[in-house]
Amino acid sequence: MLSASGAHETRARLVSMAAQTSSKPVNAANSPAVGCLYLVGTPIGNLEDITLRALRILKEVDQIACEDTRHTQKLLTHYDIHKPLVSYHEHNELTRAPELVVALERGAKIALVSDAGMPLVSDPGHRLVTLCLRHHIPVVPIPGPSALLASLSASGLPSEEFLFVGFLPARTGERRRALERLRIEDRTIILYEAPHRVAECVADAREVLGNRSACIAREVTKMHEEFRRGKLSELATSLEERPARGEITLLIGPEAPADARTQANSTQSLADRVEELIRQAKLDRKEALKLAAKERGLTRHDAYAQIVDAKANQKET
């Protein structure tokens, strides 16, 4: 049986050992001694599409960084939230990101929001996030609405796998080269497009990718929400008759087997097609061969063998 003094010494040693071994990192996001950056998803149209958690975070943070202070103020006013706003957009993020990091290092809690949807998805914020991670400042995502996922769910196109490419280049030549690189894709392609360019984009996609099934999702969650579904050729006609306005998401389905067979029956030689892809789509030879093979329904090995045989036959003749 331990004496009172012995029990006291034993207790002291246990407390000392606990202090030495309790080196588990503290949850920085909940610690008052360190700042935290919250990436808060906001509505893409309908102001009701915001989570309870997002509203709580916006009420609790010290500051809100946003693309357009006037736009964000409308959301905050709707929910009676009063917080200081600071602009953070593509034209000032080079200097604003370090300023925010300094505030975060001093213990500030800051929410980053975009004009609509999740920050960083075709919106500024990557520079700030990478700086925070470099300075060991916690970054916490607060999920919210996303135009690309909402559009995909209602498009009627395959959704098991998809590729989000954001905005294609504005210039026709660059846009067509980007589409050429996407010909090898057998997943649903999702992209954003400006209303004044969507007709040109659909026409280019029809010519480069073939007449695939597609969907134009317009003003998703807003009063004038609209989905136009059909082949790219049908959407092109629809846009001629009634131009699209507002925020647009364009979804393009995978190539149909019949379209692949049409490509396979092309009179252009395989070797010429490879050279064309290298020249027009700026692909390296390996990528060009892979794409040309897929167009003809061949494996890359069979396509390479076909090109070698063709060159050998040319030498013999």
Phi, psi and omega in degrees: 000132182282144174284170180299319180290322179294319178296321179297318179295318179299316179298321180295320179294320179297318178296319179296317179296320179298320180295324181286328186265351182274056181265013179297132184299142179282146175294102188299328182294335181257003182269130180290347185273353182224148180282175180206139175258124177254129176262102191257122175285133181238164183303145176267001179181292181284120185295344178284345182275067177217142185278159177298323179295318179299317179297319179297315181297317180297330178281333186268334185290163179277334187203151177237121176264130187215159180296307183231111184300326180293319180294313181293326180300326178298318179295314182295319179297320180301325182254016176054047178253130183237102181220150176295138179248143175226137182285139176215105182219179188298338183271344181233003186293336179300321180262329184287325181303310178299324179297318180292323179297321177300316179295321179295321179294336179272003175107004182288146171257120185235135174257133174254126177231155172256179179295331180200139176081204182274134175302152178079344179273096187059027178220160181293160178143340184299319181298318181293317181296315181295323177295318179298315180296322179295327181263013177060037175263127183297142177239122185240118177279136175245095189302150179202195184299153178216123182298321184293320181286320178298318180293317180299318184297329183254003186285332186084004180264159179306133185239002180298319176224142178208162179236121176263123183246003179068221180268133172282162177303147182286327182283140187303310183299315180292323179296317180294323177295321177296320178293324177301320180292340181269356182298333182282348183289133174246024175247162174296132181259131180239131179215158174261149178211148177285145184301327182281353179244353188296325180296317178295321181295316179297318179297316178296319179296321178299317183285321185275316186266346185097174185277071184278162172291143184207173179210135171255116177258120187238134175053046183300132182075357181265178184300322184257035178305137183210142173236122174251120184240146179155188175289158180303324179295322179290322178293323178299317178295318180299320181289330175293319182284323183215093181304147181273146178232159175088196181284130187233134170243127179252126179242132182236123183285170178292162181294135177285150180305323180295322178294324179295321179294324178298317177298321183294332182271011181300143179281346178290136180293155181297318180297320178294323179294320177299314180296324179296318180293322177298319184284312188275317185266359180058036177271153172282171188298322181296315179293320180297318179295319180297317180292315180299321179297316180298320179300326183265002180073029182246158169283161179296325179296315180293323179295317179297317179297322180295319179293318178299316180296320181296318179293322178294320178295324179295321179293322181293327180275000000 
